[in-house]
Amino acid sequence: MSLICTRMLFIVCLLSGMAMAEGVTITRDVPATARFGEQIRITVSVTNHFNRTVKVDIEEQADNDVIEPKPVLSITPPGMIAARPPRIEWTLDLAPEETKDVYYIVLPKQVGDYPLAPTSVTAEGNLYSGEPASIKILCNANSICEPDLGENLLTCPHDCKSGGKDRFCDRTSDGKCDPDCAPGYDPDCETKPAANGGLMLFGEICIGIIVLLAIIAAAAFFISRRKKADVYQTLTQNLEEASKRPSTPPIEKKGKNRPS
């Protein structure tokens, strides 16, 4: 019984190994680092492990950094929200255990990590995926900090110094108020007052006094106008009341009649 089970297990393992042997393998030659401004050649190798000749479709995701070959662009078909992203496509015929290479060239426009999505290969109706990769793009060491190219204190310490304007808040206590830090993040911005702080405070006080005087003058003007209006209204009412009173006839004086 034990011998039968052992033989059956061997047959199952053999069949599983044969089934796993069919397919394709994908390798991609990617440099670990590259200098900014350098063209990078990326090679993709595909090997056919089927026992027959097969057609394989290779696809690499592309972006604006690809300079060769020209990426394929998709038009959004009706009913779809967005089209497929740009890509590079190749179609190859591979004999059993044959390996063929394809390549493309990129010119990254930023320093830092340049990610590469997995390579996709379709063969015999099956989809195979390679491994993702990344290339570290080194900065252009020219003693000029260029944030538009992705240079900052982390990606290019040779060109970008601590506390400089490089779109990166380093939060380092170096006696410099980093302009890229939000309020409260760089200790130097809190402990080191600005050189013209006293002048700015004096200006703010003067502006406050001017505004206060303007408010007082405006209030006095309106109060004065209100008093004049009240006096005029009182006089008008008195005149109206006087005009409405009845007139009193003159009083005749009585005297003694003298004899003629």
Secondary structure, DSSP 8 states (H G I E B T S, - for coil): -HHHHHHHHHHHHHHHHHHHHSSEEEEEE--SEEETT--EEEEEEEEE-SSS-EEEEEEEE--TTEEES--B-----TT-SS----EEEEEEEE-TT-EEEEEEEE--SSSEEEEE---EEEETTEEEE---EEEEEE---SS---GGGT--TTT-TTT--TTSSSS------SS---TTS-TTT-HHHHHS--TTHHHHHHHHHHHHHHHHHHHHHHHHHHHHHHHHHHHHHHHHHHHHHHHHS---------------
